[in-house]
Amino acid sequence: MTDPQILEILEVLKSLPPEKVADVKTFACMLRDRYGRSAAREESDAWTAEDLGEVVVASMNYLEEMSI
C-alpha cells in the first residue's frame, strides 16, 4: 500500500460517522484474516531439534555463568 492510498482511506474514514467507521474496521479485519500476509504464516508450538539444541546451549551457558 502506498502513502497516497493510506491518506485517501484516512480521508474517507474521517468523513464517516463513528458507527460506520466501526463497520469499516470489522470489514477490513475480515479481509486481513482472509487474505492478509499473516494468514499464510504457519504457527506451531512444536519444538524442532534446532530449538532443543539452542535451549541446551543456552542452559549450559547460563549454568557456567552462575558457577562463577
N, C-alpha and C positions, 0 to 999 in steps of 0.2 A: 504494500500500500504506500502511496506517495504522500508527501506532505499536503499537496493541494487536495487530494481526496479526503484526507483526515479533516482538513479545515472545512471542506464542503459538508461533510457529515456532521461536524460540530455545529455549523450554522443551521442546518436543518433541525437538529435536536433542540437548539435554543429556541426555535420558533414553535415548538410543540408544547402543549400543556403537560404538566407532570405525569398524569396517568398514562399519556401516550408515550412518554419517554420510557416509562416502566415497560410498556408493551414492546417497544423497540429493543430494549435491553434483553428481555426474555427471548425475543426472536433471534437476536444476534448471538446469544449464548447457545441456543439450539443449533444454529448454523455452525458455530465454533465446535460444538461437541460432535456434530455430524461430519464436518468437512475440514476442521482445523488441523494444523500440523500436529498438535498434541494427540489427536485421535489415532494417529498411526504409530505412536510410541508404544512399545511393549514393556509392561512393568511386571516385575516378578520379585517375590520375596525369597526365592530360592538362592542359596549361596553357591557360587561356582567354585571350582578348585582354586582358581586365581584369588577369589575373595578370601577363602580359607587360608591360603598361603600368606596373604597380606596381613591377616589377623594374627597369625602365628608370629610373623616377623615383628609386627608392632608390639605384640605382647612380650616377646623376648627382649626387645629394645627397652621397653618400659621396666621390665624386671631388672635389667642391667643398670638402668638409671637409678632405680630405687635402692639398689645394693650399695651404691657409692656412699 
